[in-house]
Amino acid sequence: MSPYKRVLLKLSGEFMANETGYGVDPVTIDQVSEQIMGALQYNVEIAIVIGAGNIWRGSNALARGMEQATADYMGMVATVINAIALQDSLERMGVITRVQTAIEMREVAEPYIRRRAVRHLEKGRVVIFGAGTGNPYFTTDTAAALRAMEIGADVLLKATKVDGVYDKDPFKYPDAVRFERLSYMDALNMGVQVMDSTALTLCMDNKLPLMVFKMQPPDSLARAIRGEPIGTIVTC
């Protein structure tokens, strides 16, 4: 059994790409879907917010003079591509899925309506939220925190390429120390890179636990859903 009834899973766009980090790779997406299927057996409701770094890097465009609002809107549209790709993968495996977008695209997805999203979850459907918050200047991390609050999630699961929060970059510093538990205030003061400060503050203000974990090995999401200490828990 899972200690959680409903969770919000935040996936970065890199989980949609192959080892190059760019593009949409069906084989990699199917691996993510298999993890989600494995987690669903614990009778937990799963909602997902997905990024778009595999398709669009707004920071690169900003460096060349693009207006930030324009770059952000392009990123929001790119998240919908990833959301549809993940939906297709899940439904090919028999998982009923709905995509809801903060920017209306009725031909490809439902508009985001909080009560409808909750109803889908109650019926056992996986709900994927695309287009971030629908507003520029906000990251998909902030969108994940916001949607988690709106749907009444018990925990925000942030899937990453590292197995938790460290005091410094573990890829650069072999002596980096991993935290098993951390307060939101400490995370903000440390300037941890796993989530932006707006998202962390939103979670802290609403007392929503955050688990940062590595999406490997293939049963990692199921283990996180079961409440196993496989990453770092950030709480108030």
C-alpha positions in Angstrom: 0.0 0.0 0.0 1.0 3.6 -0.6 1.0 6.3 2.2 -0.3 8.6 -0.5 -3.8 8.8 -2.0 -2.9 11.3 -4.7 0.5 12.5 -6.0 1.8 15.0 -8.5 4.8 13.8 -10.5 7.0 16.5 -12.0 9.0 15.3 -15.0 11.5 17.3 -16.9 11.6 17.2 -20.7 14.8 15.2 -20.6 12.8 12.2 -19.6 11.2 12.3 -23.1 14.5 12.3 -25.0 17.3 9.8 -25.6 20.9 10.2 -24.3 21.4 13.3 -26.4 18.9 15.2 -24.3 17.0 16.5 -27.3 13.9 15.4 -29.3 11.1 13.0 -28.5 12.2 9.4 -28.2 9.4 6.8 -28.1 11.6 4.1 -26.5 12.5 6.4 -23.6 8.9 7.6 -23.2 7.7 4.0 -23.0 10.2 3.4 -20.1 8.7 6.3 -18.2 5.2 4.9 -18.9 6.2 1.5 -17.6 7.3 3.2 -14.3 3.9 4.9 -14.1 2.1 1.7 -14.7 4.1 0.0 -11.9 3.2 2.8 -9.5 -0.5 2.6 -10.3 -0.8 -0.9 -8.9 -0.6 0.7 -5.4 -4.0 2.3 -5.9 -2.6 5.9 -6.0 -4.0 8.7 -8.2 -1.3 10.2 -10.4 -1.2 13.6 -12.0 1.8 14.8 -14.0 3.4 18.1 -15.0 6.0 17.9 -17.7 8.7 20.2 -18.9 10.0 20.9 -22.4 13.8 21.2 -22.2 14.1 18.4 -24.8 12.4 20.6 -27.4 13.0 24.2 -26.4 15.5 26.0 -24.3 14.2 29.5 -23.7 17.5 30.6 -22.1 19.3 30.1 -25.5 16.7 32.3 -27.2 16.9 35.0 -24.5 20.7 35.1 -25.0 20.1 36.0 -28.6 17.6 38.8 -27.8 14.2 37.1 -27.9 11.6 38.6 -25.6 11.1 36.4 -22.5 7.3 36.2 -22.8 7.7 34.9 -26.4 10.3 32.4 -25.3 8.1 31.3 -22.4 5.0 30.8 -24.6 7.0 28.7 -27.0 8.1 26.6 -24.1 4.5 26.1 -23.0 3.5 24.9 -26.4 6.4 22.5 -26.4 5.2 20.9 -23.1 2.0 20.0 -24.8 3.9 18.0 -27.4 5.6 16.0 -24.6 2.2 15.6 -22.8 0.6 14.2 -26.0 3.5 11.8 -26.6 3.3 10.5 -23.0 -0.4 10.1 -23.3 0.0 8.1 -26.4 2.6 5.8 -24.7 0.4 5.3 -21.6 -2.7 4.5 -23.6 -0.9 2.0 -25.8 -0.2 0.2 -22.5 -3.9 0.4 -21.4 -3.7 3.3 -19.0 -6.6 5.7 -19.5 -5.1 9.2 -19.7 -6.3 12.8 -20.1 -4.2 15.8 -21.1 -5.3 19.2 -19.9 -3.7 22.4 -21.0 -3.5 25.9 -19.4 -3.6 27.3 -23.0 -6.7 26.1 -24.8 -6.0 23.7 -27.7 -9.4 21.9 -27.8 -8.5 19.8 -30.9 -5.8 18.0 -29.0 -6.5 18.3 -25.3 -9.0 19.5 -22.7 -8.7 22.9 -21.2 -7.5 22.9 -17.6 -10.5 22.8 -15.3 -9.6 21.9 -11.7 -12.8 20.1 -10.8 -12.7 18.1 -14.0 -9.1 17.1 -13.3 -10.0 15.9 -9.9 -12.9 13.9 -11.2 -10.6 12.2 -13.8 -8.2 11.3 -10.9 -11.1 9.9 -8.8 -12.0 7.7 -11.8 -8.5 6.3 -11.9 -7.3 8.2 -14.9 -3.8 9.6 -15.2 -4.0 13.4 -15.8 -1.1 15.2 -17.6 -1.0 18.9 -17.3 0.5 20.8 -20.2 1.4 24.4 -21.0 2.7 25.2 -17.5 0.6 27.8 -15.7 -0.5 29.4 -18.9 1.5 32.5 -18.0 5.0 33.6 -18.9 7.7 34.1 -16.3 6.7 30.9 -14.4 8.6 27.6 -14.7 7.0 24.2 -15.0 8.3 23.6 -11.4 6.0 26.4 -10.2 3.2 24.9 -12.4 3.8 21.5 -10.7 3.6 23.1 -7.2 0.5 25.1 -8.2 -1.4 22.1 -9.7 -0.4 19.9 -6.8 -2.1 22.4 -4.5 -5.1 22.7 -6.6 -5.8 19.0 -6.9 -5.1 18.3 -3.2 -2.0 16.1 -3.8 -0.5 14.6 -0.7 3.1 15.0 -2.1 5.0 16.5 -5.0 7.4 14.0 -6.5 10.2 15.6 -8.5 12.0 13.1 -10.7 15.6 14.0 -11.5 18.9 12.5 -12.8 20.3 12.6 -9.2 19.2 10.6 -6.2 18.2 13.6 -4.0 19.4 17.0 -2.8 23.1 17.6 -2.3 25.0 20.4 -0.6 26.8 21.0 -4.0 26.8 19.5 -7.5 27.6 15.8 -7.1 28.7 15.6 -10.7 31.4 18.2 -10.1 32.3 17.4 -6.4 32.9 13.8 -5.3 32.6 14.9 -1.6 29.1 16.3 -2.1 26.8 15.3 0.8 23.3 14.1 0.1 20.5 15.0 2.5 17.8 12.5 3.5 15.5 15.3 4.9 15.6 19.0 4.5 13.4 21.9 5.5 12.1 24.3 2.9 13.8 27.2 4.6 17.1 25.4 4.5 16.6 24.5 0.8 15.8 28.1 0.0 18.8 29.4 1.9 21.1 26.9 0.2 19.7 27.9 -3.2 19.3 24.2 -4.2 19.0 23.8 -8.0 16.4 21.0 -8.0 13.5 23.5 -8.0 13.2 27.2 -8.4 12.6 29.4 -5.3 9.0 30.3 -6.4 8.0 26.6 -6.4 9.8 25.9 -3.1 8.1 28.9 -1.4 4.7 27.8 -2.7 5.2 24.3 -1.3 6.4 25.7 2.0 3.5 28.2 2.4 1.0 25.4 1.8 2.9 22.7 3.8 3.2 20.3 0.8 5.9 17.7 1.1 8.4 17.4 -1.7 10.3 14.3 -2.6 13.3 14.6 -4.9 14.4 11.2 -6.3 16.2 9.6 -9.2 14.1 8.0 -11.9 16.4 5.0 -11.9 16.3 2.0 -11.5 13.0 1.1 -13.3 11.0 0.6 -10.0 12.0 4.0 -8.6 8.6 5.7 -9.0 6.9 2.7 -7.4 9.3 2.8 -4.5 8.7 6.6 -4.1 4.9 6.0 -4.2 5.4 3.4 -1.4 7.1 6.0 0.7 10.6 4.4 0.7 13.5 6.8 1.5 15.0 6.7 -1.9 15.7 10.4 -2.2 15.4 13.6 -0.2 12.2 14.7 1.6 11.7 18.5 1.9 9.2 19.6 4.4 8.3 22.5 6.6 
